[in-house]
Amino acid sequence: MTTDCCGSDDLLTQLTSLRADLAAIKQAITAVSTGAQQYSLNTGQTQQMVTKASLRWLIQEKNDLQQEISGLELRCNGRGVTRVAPNW
């Protein structure tokens, strides 16, 4: 496998997996918010049925994935920020 700007196959694999999960979550949100009674959410790692009652969780999951992807993309582009705080 070749590396991209990340310089790490592990980061690239993680980004690819997170993007696939995000796409699956977005499809589920679209399905249940446009009238589907239930939707089979398959991320490749897990499969579960979601309903309109799951919408709040789905949106939070989408937001969390977007944040995680953004952080990894920053690391790939060399713009990652390391926060250092005293441990007292």
N, C-alpha and C positions, 0 to 999 in steps of 0.2 A: 504494500500500500504506500502511496506517496503522501507526503505531508503538504499542507498548504501554508498560509501565513502563520498558522499556529506554531509550526515547527514541531508539533507533537501529534503522533497518530492517536494517542489517548484523548487529547482535547478535541480533535476532529471527530472521532467516533462518538464522544459524548455530545458534541454539538449536533451531529446528525440524528442521534437518538432523541434528543430533546426536541428538535424541530419536528420530527415525526410524531412525537407525543402531542405537541402543540397543535399540529394539523388535525389529529384525531379528536382532540378536545374541542377545537373550533367546529368540526363537523357535528359533533354531538350537541353543542350549543345551538347551532343552526337548526338541527332536526327538532329538538324539543321546544325551541322557541317559536317554530313555525307550525306547530300543531301535532307533531308526532306524539303518540301516547307514551311510547318508550323507544329507546334507542340502544343498540348493542355497541358499547364503547370498547374497542379492541385496540390497545396500545402496542400490541406485539408481546408484551410482558404479562398483561392481565386482560381479562375480558369481564365486563359487568354490564348489567342493564341499568340505564339511567332514565329518569322521568323528569317531568317539569319540576317536580319537587327537588330534584338534584341540581337545578339551575344555579343556585347560589354557590354550591360547592364547585361546579364546573367553571364558573367565572373566576372564582378564587384560584383554582388550579391553573387556569389560563394565565392569570396575572403572575402567579409564582413562576411558571415556566418561562414567560417572557422576561421576567427579571433575571432568572438564572441564565438564560441564553444571552442576554445583554452583558452580563458579567463575564461570561466566557469569551464573548466576542471582543470585549475590551482587553482581556488577557491576551488573546490572539494578536491583537493589533499593537501590543506593547503599551497600552494605556491603562493597564490595571492599576488600581490604587491599593496600597497596603496601609491599613490603619494600625498604628501602634499606640497602645495605651499602657500606662503603668499598671502593674499587677499588685496593687496594695489594697 
